[in-house]
C-alpha cells in the first residue's frame, strides 16, 4: 500500500510539472513569430524618369500600394544617372557617373534612407551598363562585357568580392556594329543569361544571328551562344506569364534593315525560346514577320498564354528618307498565337504609344509607356492576354521600374 501511495505521489508531481510547463509555454508564446512592433508593412517602390530643362532626372518613391498619381515632387531625387532595381527588401541604384551602387532602406513609415554605398571606381568601370544580377543574399554580379569584366560583390555587406576577367563581347568596341547587353535573367539552374543586341552605325553591318551571353557562377566562365534562325534582337527578353523567356526582335535591327543594301539574311522578326540551361530551344521558332506579312517587327511586348503581343509596321510602310525620322512612323499591334500561327488585331495599346515592362508585383506584370498622342504617361496592370487596367498616372515623366520589397 505504501508503494502504491508513493507511486501516486510521483505521478501527481510529474503531472503538475508538465501542466506548469505547458501553461508557461502558452502564456509566453507570441501571437506572431515576429515580435510586436516589428511587423513589417507592405512596401512597393516606383521610379520616374523626368525630363527637365537641365536634362533627364530620376526619382524614387515608396508606397503601401501604387498610388493613382505618381508625382516626382513627393519622391526622392536620385540624379541624372540611375539604374534602379530591388532585391528582397532593398532598392539598389547604380550611378554610372559616380561609379557607385547605393543600397537603400525603406522603413515601416515608407521613408527611404541610404543604407550603404559600394564604389566600383577601383575596378575602372563607369557609365551605363545593366543592373546587377542577384544570385543570393551574398552573391551578385555586374556585367561589363564590353570591357571583358564581371564584378562579383556581396549585397549584404556591400563589398567587392572579385573582379573576373572574361572574353569581351564581340563587336562591342566597333561603332559600325555596337553590340551590347543590358538586362539579365537568373535561371533556376543558377546561371545568368543576358540577351545581346546591336545598334549599328553602319546599316549594312547588323549581325545576322541571335545571341545570348551565359555566365556560370560555379566556374566564373562566360559563353556566347548564337542562333542563325533570326538576325540580332533586343537586349531584354520578352517574358511569358508561365516564366518562359524569349529572345525577341529589336527596333535597331529593323531600322538597319530598312536602309541596308545586303540581302539573304535571316528574318529580323523572329521569336526564339531560351532554355533555363542557357541554350536556344532548337524546337521553337516563330517568324512573326511572315505571319503578319509585316514590313518589319519592332518589338514583342510579352507572351501571355501562348499569345505574343507584337508591335510592327505593316506592308504599306515606306522608310522615310531621313533615318532620324524612322521612329516617328506609325505602328500597329497584333496578338499572335504562336502555336497556330494566326493573329488578331490589338488596339488597346495604340493610344499609349510604346509600351514596355516595368516589373512584377506578386507575379503580376506591370507596364509603362511613352510617346502617347495625348502626352500622358500610364502604369498598366496586366489582367490577361489582352486585358489591362490603368492603375496610375505618373506626373511629369515615365515610370521606369516598380518592385515589391515586402
C-alpha positions as CSV (number, residue, x, y, z in Angstrom):
1,X,0.0,0.0,0.0
2,X,2.9,2.4,0.9
3,X,4.5,1.7,-2.5
4,X,1.2,2.4,-4.2
5,X,0.8,5.8,-2.4
6,X,4.4,6.7,-3.2
7,X,3.8,5.9,-6.9
8,X,0.7,8.0,-6.9
9,X,2.6,11.0,-5.4
10,X,5.3,10.7,-8.1
11,X,2.6,10.6,-10.8
12,X,0.8,13.7,-9.4
13,X,4.1,15.5,-9.2
14,X,5.0,14.9,-12.8
15,X,1.6,15.9,-14.0
16,X,1.7,19.2,-12.1
17,X,5.2,19.9,-13.5
18,X,4.0,19.0,-17.1
19,X,0.9,21.2,-16.8
20,X,3.1,24.1,-15.5
21,X,5.4,23.9,-18.4
22,X,2.5,23.8,-20.9
23,X,0.9,26.8,-19.2
24,X,4.1,28.8,-19.3
25,X,4.6,28.0,-22.9
26,X,1.1,29.1,-23.9
27,X,1.4,32.3,-21.9
28,X,4.8,33.2,-23.2
29,X,4.3,32.3,-26.9
30,X,3.7,35.4,-29.0
31,X,0.7,35.6,-31.4
32,X,3.1,36.1,-34.3
33,X,6.6,34.8,-35.0
34,X,7.6,38.4,-35.4
35,X,7.8,40.3,-32.0
36,X,5.1,43.0,-31.5
37,X,6.2,46.3,-33.0
38,X,8.5,44.7,-35.5
39,X,5.9,43.5,-38.0
40,X,6.8,45.0,-41.4
41,X,4.3,46.7,-43.5
42,X,3.9,46.3,-47.3
43,X,6.4,48.4,-49.3
44,X,6.4,49.0,-53.0
45,X,8.9,51.2,-54.8
46,X,8.4,53.0,-58.1
47,X,10.8,55.2,-60.1
48,X,10.1,58.0,-62.5
49,X,12.3,59.5,-65.4
50,X,11.5,63.2,-65.7
51,X,12.7,65.4,-68.5
52,X,13.8,68.8,-67.0
53,X,15.4,71.9,-68.7
54,X,18.7,70.6,-67.4
55,X,18.2,67.0,-68.7
56,X,16.7,63.8,-67.5
57,X,16.4,63.3,-63.7
58,X,15.4,60.1,-61.8
59,X,13.2,59.9,-58.8
60,X,12.1,57.0,-56.5
61,X,9.2,56.7,-54.0
62,X,7.9,54.1,-51.6
63,X,4.2,53.2,-51.1
64,X,1.9,50.7,-49.5
65,X,0.2,50.4,-52.9
66,X,0.7,52.1,-56.2
67,X,-1.0,55.5,-55.9
68,X,-3.3,56.8,-58.6
69,X,-0.9,59.6,-59.2
70,X,2.8,59.1,-59.1
71,X,4.2,62.6,-58.6
72,X,8.0,63.1,-58.6
73,X,7.6,66.1,-56.3
74,X,6.9,63.6,-53.5
75,X,9.8,61.3,-54.3
76,X,13.5,61.1,-53.5
77,X,15.7,62.6,-56.2
78,X,18.4,60.3,-57.5
79,X,20.1,62.5,-60.0
80,X,20.8,62.3,-63.7
81,X,22.2,58.7,-63.7
82,X,20.2,55.9,-62.1
83,X,19.6,52.3,-62.9
84,X,17.1,51.1,-60.3
85,X,16.3,47.5,-59.2
86,X,15.3,45.8,-56.0
87,X,16.2,42.5,-54.3
88,X,14.3,41.2,-51.3
89,X,13.7,44.2,-49.0
90,X,16.2,46.7,-50.5
91,X,16.2,49.0,-53.6
92,X,19.6,49.3,-55.3
93,X,20.6,52.3,-57.5
94,X,23.6,52.3,-59.9
95,X,25.0,55.7,-60.6
96,X,27.2,55.4,-63.7
97,X,28.6,58.9,-63.3
98,X,29.9,58.3,-59.8
99,X,30.6,54.6,-60.3
100,X,28.6,53.8,-57.1
101,X,25.9,51.3,-56.2
102,X,23.7,52.7,-53.4
103,X,21.6,50.3,-51.2
104,X,18.5,51.9,-49.6
105,X,16.4,51.1,-46.6
106,X,12.6,51.6,-46.6
107,X,11.0,52.0,-43.1
108,X,7.5,51.0,-42.0
109,X,6.6,54.6,-42.5
110,X,7.8,54.3,-46.1
111,X,10.7,56.6,-45.6
112,X,13.7,56.0,-47.9
113,X,17.2,56.3,-46.5
114,X,20.6,55.3,-47.6
115,X,21.8,52.0,-46.1
116,X,25.2,51.6,-47.7
117,X,27.3,52.6,-50.7
118,X,29.6,50.4,-52.8
119,X,32.1,52.2,-55.1
120,X,33.3,50.4,-58.3
121,X,35.8,53.2,-59.0
122,X,38.7,50.8,-58.2
123,X,37.6,48.5,-61.0
124,X,37.8,51.2,-63.6
125,X,34.1,50.8,-64.5
126,X,31.7,53.6,-65.0
127,X,28.9,54.7,-67.3
128,X,25.6,53.0,-68.2
129,X,25.5,49.2,-68.2
130,X,22.8,46.9,-67.0
131,X,21.5,46.3,-63.5
132,X,23.2,43.8,-61.2
133,X,22.2,40.1,-61.2
134,X,21.3,39.0,-57.7
135,X,22.0,35.3,-57.3
136,X,21.7,35.2,-53.4
137,X,21.8,37.5,-50.4
138,X,25.6,37.4,-50.5
139,X,26.3,36.9,-54.2
140,X,25.6,39.4,-57.0
141,X,27.2,40.4,-60.3
142,X,27.7,43.4,-62.5
143,X,28.3,42.6,-66.2
144,X,30.6,44.9,-68.1
145,X,31.1,42.6,-71.0
146,X,32.3,45.3,-73.5
147,X,35.3,45.6,-71.1
148,X,35.6,41.9,-70.6
149,X,34.9,42.2,-66.8
150,X,32.4,40.8,-64.4
151,X,32.3,42.3,-60.9
152,X,31.2,39.9,-58.1
153,X,30.0,41.7,-54.9
154,X,28.3,40.9,-51.7
155,X,25.0,42.9,-51.5
156,X,24.6,42.1,-47.8
157,X,27.7,43.9,-46.7
158,X,28.3,45.9,-49.9
159,X,31.9,44.9,-50.6
160,X,33.5,43.7,-53.9
161,X,34.3,40.0,-53.8
162,X,36.2,39.6,-57.1
163,X,36.9,41.1,-60.5
164,X,36.5,38.3,-63.1
165,X,38.2,38.7,-66.5
166,X,36.2,37.1,-69.3
167,X,36.2,37.1,-73.1
168,X,34.8,40.5,-74.1
169,X,31.6,40.7,-76.1
170,X,32.5,40.6,-79.8
171,X,31.9,43.8,-81.8
172,X,31.1,45.9,-78.7
173,X,34.1,48.1,-79.5
174,X,33.1,48.6,-83.1
175,X,30.8,51.6,-83.7
176,X,29.8,50.1,-87.0
177,X,28.1,47.3,-85.1
178,X,28.0,48.3,-81.5
179,X,26.8,45.1,-79.7
180,X,25.8,45.4,-76.0
181,X,24.0,43.7,-73.1
182,X,21.7,45.2,-70.5
183,X,19.1,43.1,-68.7
184,X,19.9,39.8,-67.1
185,X,17.9,36.7,-66.1
186,X,19.0,34.4,-63.2
187,X,17.8,30.9,-64.0
188,X,16.6,28.1,-61.7
189,X,19.9,26.3,-62.6
190,X,21.9,29.2,-61.1
191,X,23.2,30.6,-64.4
192,X,22.8,34.2,-65.6
193,X,21.6,34.8,-69.2
194,X,21.9,38.2,-70.9
195,X,20.4,38.8,-74.4
196,X,22.7,40.6,-76.8
197,X,21.6,43.4,-79.2
198,X,23.3,45.8,-81.6
199,X,22.9,49.4,-82.6
200,X,24.8,49.5,-85.9
201,X,26.4,52.8,-87.1
202,X,26.7,51.1,-90.5
203,X,23.3,49.7,-91.5
204,X,25.0,47.1,-93.6
205,X,26.6,45.5,-90.6
206,X,23.8,44.4,-88.4
207,X,24.6,40.9,-87.0
208,X,22.8,38.2,-88.9
209,X,22.3,35.9,-85.9
210,X,20.7,35.9,-82.5
211,X,23.0,35.9,-79.5
212,X,22.9,35.4,-75.7
213,X,25.7,35.6,-73.1
214,X,25.6,32.9,-70.5
215,X,27.5,33.2,-67.2
216,X,28.1,30.2,-64.9
217,X,29.0,31.4,-61.3
218,X,30.3,27.9,-60.4
219,X,33.1,28.2,-62.9
220,X,33.3,32.0,-63.3
221,X,33.1,31.5,-67.1
222,X,31.1,33.3,-69.8
223,X,30.0,31.8,-73.1
224,X,28.3,33.4,-76.1
225,X,25.6,31.3,-77.8
226,X,24.4,32.1,-81.3
227,X,21.4,31.1,-83.4
228,X,21.2,31.6,-87.1
229,X,17.4,31.4,-87.4
230,X,17.0,35.2,-86.9
231,X,19.0,38.4,-87.0
232,X,20.1,40.1,-83.9
233,X,17.3,41.1,-81.5
234,X,16.9,43.2,-78.3
235,X,18.9,43.3,-75.0
236,X,15.9,42.5,-72.9
237,X,13.7,39.4,-73.1
238,X,10.0,39.0,-73.7
239,X,8.6,37.2,-70.7
240,X,5.8,34.6,-70.7
241,X,3.3,34.6,-67.8
242,X,4.4,31.0,-67.2
243,X,8.0,32.1,-66.6
244,X,9.4,31.3,-70.1
245,X,11.8,33.8,-71.6
246,X,12.0,34.6,-75.3
247,X,14.7,36.3,-77.4
248,X,12.8,38.9,-79.4
249,X,13.2,41.4,-82.3
250,X,14.7,44.8,-81.9
251,X,13.9,48.2,-83.4
252,X,17.6,49.0,-84.1
253,X,17.8,45.9,-86.4
254,X,14.5,46.6,-88.1
255,X,15.7,50.2,-88.8
256,X,19.1,49.0,-90.1
257,X,17.2,46.6,-92.4
258,X,15.3,49.5,-94.0
259,X,18.5,51.3,-95.0
260,X,20.8,48.3,-95.7
261,X,21.9,47.1,-99.1
262,X,22.6,43.5,-98.1
263,X,20.3,40.6,-98.9
264,X,19.8,37.0,-97.9
265,X,19.9,37.5,-94.2
266,X,17.7,35.7,-91.6
267,X,14.4,37.3,-90.6
268,X,14.6,40.3,-88.3
269,X,11.2,39.4,-86.9
270,X,11.8,36.1,-85.2
271,X,11.0,34.8,-81.7
272,X,13.1,32.1,-80.0
273,X,12.5,30.4,-76.7
274,X,15.5,30.4,-74.3
275,X,16.0,27.4,-72.1
276,X,17.0,27.6,-68.4
277,X,20.3,25.9,-69.1
278,X,21.4,28.8,-71.3
279,X,20.6,27.4,-74.8
280,X,18.2,28.4,-77.6
281,X,15.4,25.9,-77.9
282,X,16.0,24.2,-81.2
283,X,12.4,23.0,-81.5
284,X,10.9,26.5,-81.0
285,X,11.0,29.3,-83.6
286,X,8.3,31.7,-84.8
287,X,8.7,34.1,-87.8
288,X,6.4,36.8,-86.7
289,X,7.2,39.0,-89.7
290,X,5.9,36.2,-92.0
291,X,2.8,35.5,-90.0
292,X,1.8,39.2,-90.0
293,X,3.0,39.9,-93.6
294,X,4.7,42.8,-91.9
295,X,7.2,45.3,-93.3
296,X,9.1,45.0,-90.1
297,X,8.6,43.8,-86.5
298,X,9.6,46.4,-83.9
299,X,9.2,44.5,-80.6
300,X,7.4,41.8,-78.8
301,X,6.0,43.2,-75.5
302,X,5.1,39.9,-73.8
303,X,3.8,36.4,-74.3
304,X,0.7,35.5,-72.3
305,X,-1.0,32.1,-72.5
306,X,0.8,31.3,-75.7
307,X,-0.1,34.7,-77.4
308,X,2.6,37.2,-78.3
309,X,1.8,40.9,-78.4
310,X,3.7,42.3,-81.4
311,X,4.3,45.9,-82.4
312,X,5.0,46.1,-86.1
313,X,5.0,48.2,-89.3
314,X,2.6,46.9,-91.9
315,X,3.3,46.3,-95.6
316,X,2.4,49.8,-96.6
317,X,5.3,51.3,-94.6
318,X,7.8,53.3,-96.7
319,X,11.0,54.1,-94.8
320,X,11.5,57.9,-94.5
321,X,14.4,59.4,-96.4
322,X,16.0,60.6,-93.2
323,X,16.8,57.6,-90.9
324,X,16.3,60.0,-88.0
325,X,12.6,60.1,-88.7
326,X,12.2,56.3,-88.7
327,X,11.0,56.1,-85.1
328,X,8.2,58.6,-85.9
329,X,6.5,56.2,-88.4
330,X,3.1,54.7,-87.3
331,X,3.0,51.2,-85.9
332,X,0.3,48.6,-85.3
333,X,-0.2,45.9,-82.7
334,X,-1.3,42.3,-83.1
335,X,-1.8,39.3,-80.8
336,X,-0.1,36.3,-82.4
337,X,-1.0,32.8,-81.4
338,X,2.4,31.2,-81.5
339,X,1.0,27.6,-81.7
340,X,-1.5,28.1,-84.5
341,X,0.5,30.9,-86.3
342,X,-2.6,33.0,-86.5
343,X,-3.2,36.6,-85.2
344,X,-5.9,39.1,-84.2
345,X,-5.7,42.8,-84.2
346,X,-5.0,44.5,-80.9
347,X,-5.9,48.2,-80.3
348,X,-5.8,48.6,-76.6
349,X,-2.2,49.9,-76.6
350,X,-2.4,52.2,-79.6
351,X,-3.3,55.2,-77.5
352,X,-0.3,54.6,-75.3
353,X,2.4,54.8,-77.9
354,X,5.3,52.5,-77.0
355,X,4.6,50.1,-74.1
356,X,7.3,48.3,-72.1
357,X,7.6,46.1,-68.9
358,X,8.5,47.9,-65.7
359,X,8.3,45.0,-63.2
360,X,6.3,42.5,-61.4
361,X,4.3,42.6,-58.1
362,X,3.1,39.3,-56.7
363,X,3.6,37.6,-60.0
364,X,1.6,40.2,-62.0
365,X,3.3,42.1,-64.8
366,X,3.1,45.9,-65.0
367,X,3.8,48.2,-68.0
368,X,4.8,51.8,-68.6
369,X,4.7,53.8,-71.8
370,X,6.0,56.8,-73.7
371,X,5.0,58.6,-76.9
372,X,1.3,58.6,-76.4
373,X,-0.6,61.1,-78.6
374,X,-2.2,62.5,-75.5
375,X,1.2,63.2,-73.9
376,X,0.1,61.2,-70.9
377,X,2.1,58.5,-69.0
378,X,0.4,55.5,-67.5
379,X,1.1,52.4,-65.4
380,X,-0.8,49.4,-66.7
381,X,-1.6,46.2,-64.8
382,X,-1.9,43.1,-66.9
383,X,-5.1,41.0,-66.3
384,X,-4.9,38.7,-69.3
385,X,-3.6,38.4,-72.8
386,X,-5.5,41.5,-73.9
387,X,-6.9,42.8,-70.7
388,X,-5.3,45.6,-68.8
389,X,-6.1,48.1,-66.1
390,X,-4.7,51.6,-65.9
391,X,-3.9,51.9,-62.2
392,X,-1.7,55.1,-62.1
393,X,-0.9,58.2,-64.0
394,X,2.8,59.3,-63.5
395,X,3.1,63.1,-63.3
396,X,5.9,64.7,-65.3
397,X,7.6,61.6,-66.6
398,X,7.5,57.9,-67.4
399,X,7.7,55.1,-64.9
400,X,10.9,53.2,-65.2
401,X,10.6,50.5,-62.6
402,X,8.4,49.0,-59.9
403,X,9.1,46.3,-57.4
404,X,7.7,44.9,-54.2
405,X,10.1,44.9,-51.2
406,X,7.8,43.1,-48.7
